[in-house]
Amino acid sequence: MGIQKLEHVGVQVRNIEASKGFYQGIIGLELLDEFDHPDGDKKLAFLGLNGQILVELIEGYNPDLPAEGKVHHIAFKVENIEQERTRLHDLGVTFIDEEINTLPNGAKYLFFAGPDGEWLEFFESTTY
């Protein structure tokens, strides 16, 4: 298995600018990267410490968030995402989207479901 570390936790937000301000000013995280998702419907911001991403803020998935907010996914860093997709497929894992997606910074990701339907992500980074 190619898991290298916990990559990040994805948190759905209503307003990414307000959330970036909170996570930077109140929590004390650094803004490490931000861009629009290639599908054009979502905005992403990655925050963390010492160059390590801890939280991904996501605006645009679902504006009807419950009062307690919503953790969207848990991501694990992998070295070879194509090999991991094959392994998951061979194990009969349910994919949220079986395609490997590529972000503007070159990172690749793949979503699949845990046993209770929770969203899990394998993430292959090109920068860290």
Backbone bond lengths (Angstrom), bond angles and torsions (degrees), N, CA, C in turn:
res aa  C-N    CA-C-N  psi(-1)  N-CA   C-N-CA  omega(-1)  CA-C   N-CA-C  phi
1 M - - - 1.458 - - 1.519 108.09 -
2 G 1.329 116.41 142.61 1.451 121.00 -173.59 1.511 116.35 -101.76
3 I 1.325 120.09 20.15 1.473 120.43 179.24 1.517 108.80 -66.50
4 Q 1.328 116.11 129.96 1.455 121.89 179.51 1.519 112.51 -106.01
5 K 1.352 117.06 -33.80 1.465 121.11 -179.48 1.518 108.66 -175.71
6 L 1.328 116.08 168.47 1.458 120.23 169.02 1.517 106.01 -69.86
7 E 1.298 117.44 123.40 1.457 122.00 -175.67 1.533 110.73 -81.67
8 H 1.324 116.80 -58.75 1.461 120.27 179.94 1.522 109.51 -170.53
9 V 1.320 115.55 170.23 1.456 122.64 172.26 1.522 106.91 -113.35
10 G 1.327 116.65 126.50 1.459 122.00 179.37 1.518 110.40 -89.99
11 V 1.325 116.87 126.17 1.462 122.29 -177.04 1.528 108.84 -119.57
12 Q 1.336 116.09 122.84 1.462 119.93 175.58 1.521 109.61 -74.50
13 V 1.335 115.96 136.27 1.462 121.07 -179.98 1.529 109.27 -133.04
14 R 1.315 115.00 155.23 1.473 119.97 177.17 1.523 111.40 -80.26
15 N 1.338 116.16 -39.60 1.463 121.44 -175.55 1.521 108.32 -133.66
16 I 1.315 116.60 106.53 1.460 120.27 -173.47 1.532 112.11 -66.21
17 E 1.328 117.52 -33.27 1.474 119.62 179.61 1.530 110.65 -65.45
18 A 1.329 116.57 -45.72 1.465 120.21 178.40 1.526 110.30 -63.47
19 S 1.323 117.20 -40.98 1.464 120.42 -178.92 1.517 111.76 -69.05
20 K 1.327 117.66 -38.72 1.478 119.85 176.03 1.531 109.58 -59.81
21 G 1.330 116.11 -44.69 1.460 119.82 178.92 1.515 112.20 -59.76
22 F 1.332 116.92 -41.91 1.462 121.06 179.75 1.528 111.10 -66.04
23 Y 1.327 117.02 -50.76 1.462 120.27 -176.83 1.527 111.89 -66.16
24 Q 1.333 117.28 -28.61 1.466 119.88 175.78 1.531 111.18 -81.99
25 G 1.327 116.62 -53.84 1.454 120.64 -172.46 1.510 115.19 -76.44
26 I 1.303 118.11 -36.87 1.463 121.94 -176.22 1.531 111.23 -95.40
27 I 1.326 116.74 -49.32 1.462 120.82 -178.03 1.524 111.26 -77.64
28 G 1.339 116.99 -35.46 1.462 120.86 178.49 1.522 114.61 96.28
29 L 1.331 117.23 18.18 1.461 119.83 177.43 1.529 110.16 -83.36
30 E 1.322 115.75 158.03 1.460 122.14 177.20 1.527 109.09 -97.38
31 L 1.335 117.03 142.59 1.453 121.08 172.84 1.524 107.17 -77.43
32 L 1.333 117.34 117.28 1.455 122.11 -175.92 1.519 113.17 -100.31
33 D 1.331 117.57 -30.45 1.458 121.28 -179.49 1.516 108.25 -166.51
34 E 1.325 116.56 153.40 1.453 121.03 173.96 1.516 108.97 -158.90
35 F 1.326 115.91 146.07 1.457 121.49 177.99 1.521 109.04 -170.28
36 D 1.328 114.87 166.88 1.452 120.71 172.74 1.523 108.39 -79.99
37 H 1.325 116.19 141.61 1.459 120.79 176.25 1.529 108.26 -65.90
38 P 1.332 118.27 146.85 1.464 120.13 -179.26 1.528 114.81 -57.10
39 D 1.338 119.27 -23.53 1.464 119.78 179.29 1.525 112.35 -75.76
40 G 1.336 117.32 -8.76 1.452 121.98 175.82 1.513 115.84 80.80
41 D 1.340 117.61 -5.68 1.461 120.69 -176.67 1.522 113.82 -100.47
42 K 1.306 117.45 -11.20 1.460 120.59 -173.83 1.526 110.89 -128.39
43 K 1.337 114.88 150.13 1.461 121.86 172.44 1.518 107.14 -114.67
44 L 1.322 116.52 139.47 1.459 122.01 -178.21 1.522 110.45 -124.10
45 A 1.327 115.93 142.74 1.458 122.09 172.86 1.528 107.57 -138.69
46 F 1.320 116.05 134.26 1.461 122.30 -178.78 1.523 108.81 -113.47
47 L 1.337 116.13 123.47 1.456 121.42 -177.67 1.521 109.54 -124.53
48 G 1.334 115.35 151.68 1.455 118.90 179.68 1.510 111.58 -174.47
49 L 1.317 115.01 -155.96 1.455 122.83 -179.04 1.519 109.62 -134.94
50 N 1.315 116.29 141.48 1.470 122.08 175.32 1.523 112.25 51.64
51 G 1.342 116.50 38.45 1.450 121.06 177.79 1.513 115.08 78.86
52 Q 1.325 118.86 2.44 1.460 123.10 -179.77 1.524 109.82 -104.35
53 I 1.325 116.41 121.37 1.461 120.86 179.84 1.526 109.84 -70.11
54 L 1.317 115.79 133.84 1.462 122.51 175.36 1.521 111.76 -115.79
55 V 1.340 116.43 -38.05 1.456 121.98 -173.49 1.526 109.27 -131.99
56 E 1.326 115.98 134.56 1.454 121.98 169.96 1.523 107.15 -110.56
57 L 1.320 117.12 120.96 1.457 121.88 175.22 1.522 108.00 -91.71
58 I 1.338 116.42 134.97 1.463 121.65 -175.97 1.520 108.60 -128.65
59 E 1.318 116.34 117.32 1.462 121.47 174.16 1.522 108.30 -107.03
60 G 1.344 117.17 129.11 1.452 120.27 173.02 1.513 116.46 118.69
61 Y 1.319 119.25 -7.18 1.465 119.69 176.75 1.519 111.41 -74.10
62 N 1.335 116.34 -50.00 1.452 120.05 -173.58 1.522 108.62 -153.76
63 P 1.332 118.05 108.26 1.466 119.58 -179.51 1.527 113.52 -74.11
64 D 1.333 118.45 -11.04 1.462 122.47 -177.70 1.519 111.01 -97.62
65 L 1.320 116.30 63.31 1.457 120.56 -178.00 1.525 110.23 -77.55
66 P 1.314 117.31 145.15 1.463 119.56 175.12 1.532 110.33 -66.93
67 A 1.311 116.90 164.03 1.460 121.66 -177.14 1.520 112.21 -56.27
68 E 1.329 117.58 -33.26 1.467 119.53 -177.92 1.520 112.42 -83.82
69 G 1.345 118.79 4.76 1.457 121.09 -178.90 1.518 110.35 81.95
70 K 1.318 116.48 -171.03 1.460 117.85 -177.96 1.518 111.15 -154.02
71 V 1.321 114.30 120.78 1.460 119.27 169.76 1.522 105.61 -78.38
72 H 1.296 116.64 123.32 1.457 122.05 -175.76 1.516 112.16 -83.83
73 H 1.336 117.64 -42.73 1.458 120.50 -178.39 1.520 111.15 -163.02
74 I 1.319 115.12 163.74 1.466 122.98 171.25 1.516 105.95 -115.43
75 A 1.327 117.05 128.36 1.460 121.37 -176.43 1.528 110.89 -111.60
76 F 1.331 114.45 139.99 1.456 122.46 176.44 1.521 108.80 -118.35
77 K 1.324 115.78 133.58 1.457 120.80 179.45 1.524 109.62 -76.44
78 V 1.335 115.98 134.39 1.460 122.34 176.41 1.529 108.82 -128.79
79 E 1.312 114.88 160.96 1.465 119.95 -178.27 1.526 112.01 -91.37
80 N 1.321 118.19 -36.99 1.464 122.18 -176.44 1.527 108.53 -131.98
81 I 1.312 116.63 93.85 1.462 120.67 -172.84 1.525 112.27 -68.41
82 E 1.329 117.96 -32.80 1.460 120.26 178.01 1.528 110.57 -63.83
83 Q 1.319 117.01 -43.35 1.464 121.82 177.85 1.532 110.61 -64.38
84 E 1.325 116.64 -40.07 1.466 120.33 179.08 1.524 111.45 -67.18
85 R 1.333 118.00 -37.94 1.467 120.37 177.08 1.533 110.07 -61.08
86 T 1.334 116.95 -43.64 1.460 120.94 178.33 1.522 110.84 -61.75
87 R 1.331 116.44 -43.30 1.466 120.87 179.64 1.528 110.65 -61.81
88 L 1.338 117.03 -46.54 1.466 120.89 179.29 1.529 110.54 -62.26
89 H 1.311 116.59 -43.45 1.465 120.64 178.94 1.527 110.54 -59.57
90 D 1.334 116.93 -45.33 1.468 121.36 179.92 1.527 112.18 -63.56
91 L 1.338 117.30 -26.49 1.460 121.91 178.91 1.525 112.77 -87.00
92 G 1.334 116.67 -2.04 1.458 120.22 177.77 1.514 114.75 79.23
93 V 1.310 117.44 21.17 1.462 121.46 179.70 1.532 109.83 -67.45
94 T 1.326 116.71 144.41 1.464 122.07 176.77 1.524 109.28 -84.81
95 F 1.321 116.22 123.47 1.459 121.19 179.66 1.518 110.43 -90.54
96 I 1.334 116.61 140.42 1.463 121.81 170.40 1.525 107.33 -73.44
97 D 1.322 115.36 -43.36 1.463 124.08 175.74 1.522 105.53 -147.64
98 E 1.312 117.56 115.09 1.461 120.35 -174.03 1.524 113.21 -73.10
99 E 1.321 116.59 -13.75 1.458 120.08 179.21 1.520 110.87 -78.81
100 I 1.325 116.19 143.91 1.460 121.66 171.55 1.519 106.51 -83.49
101 N 1.321 116.31 126.64 1.461 122.20 -179.05 1.524 109.68 -100.40
102 T 1.332 116.45 148.61 1.459 122.02 178.95 1.517 108.98 -120.35
103 L 1.331 116.34 129.21 1.458 123.03 178.67 1.533 110.36 -87.50
104 P 1.337 117.68 165.16 1.461 120.44 -179.20 1.539 114.16 -57.54
105 N 1.329 117.86 -26.00 1.462 120.06 179.76 1.533 112.30 -87.69
106 G 1.343 117.53 5.08 1.458 121.78 177.38 1.516 115.22 93.10
107 A 1.318 117.71 -11.09 1.464 120.71 178.40 1.529 109.33 -65.81
108 K 1.328 116.04 148.70 1.468 121.68 -179.91 1.526 108.91 -120.18
109 Y 1.343 115.41 146.75 1.456 118.34 178.98 1.522 111.02 -146.93
110 L 1.333 113.71 162.23 1.450 122.70 -177.60 1.520 108.18 -148.83
111 F 1.341 117.68 129.11 1.465 121.87 179.10 1.527 110.59 -102.51
112 F 1.335 115.14 140.74 1.466 121.43 174.66 1.518 108.18 -146.66
113 A 1.341 115.66 166.52 1.457 120.77 -174.37 1.518 111.75 -99.64
114 G 1.335 115.35 142.08 1.456 121.94 170.50 1.515 109.56 -82.44
115 P 1.319 117.88 -178.64 1.457 121.05 -174.64 1.526 114.68 -64.00
116 D 1.326 118.63 -22.73 1.461 121.78 178.10 1.525 112.11 -107.11
117 G 1.326 116.41 16.95 1.449 120.95 178.87 1.512 114.35 86.30
118 E 1.332 117.82 0.81 1.461 119.67 178.95 1.530 109.93 -64.13
119 W 1.329 115.67 145.14 1.459 120.34 -179.03 1.524 109.05 -84.37
120 L 1.322 115.41 127.84 1.454 122.99 175.57 1.526 108.11 -121.68
121 E 1.312 115.79 150.27 1.458 120.48 -176.40 1.517 109.95 -131.95
122 F 1.323 116.49 137.34 1.460 122.07 164.74 1.516 105.65 -101.68
123 F 1.326 115.64 133.34 1.467 122.92 -171.31 1.514 108.46 -130.35
124 E 1.324 117.12 124.46 1.465 122.24 175.92 1.524 107.88 -112.02
125 S 1.311 115.52 114.10 1.453 121.69 -176.14 1.522 110.73 -92.13
126 T 1.312 115.51 150.34 1.466 120.47 174.38 1.518 111.26 -106.31
127 T 1.337 117.03 -5.88 1.465 119.30 -172.11 1.516 115.49 -116.48
128 Y 1.316 119.48 -16.41 1.458 120.06 -177.59 1.495 111.00 -152.06
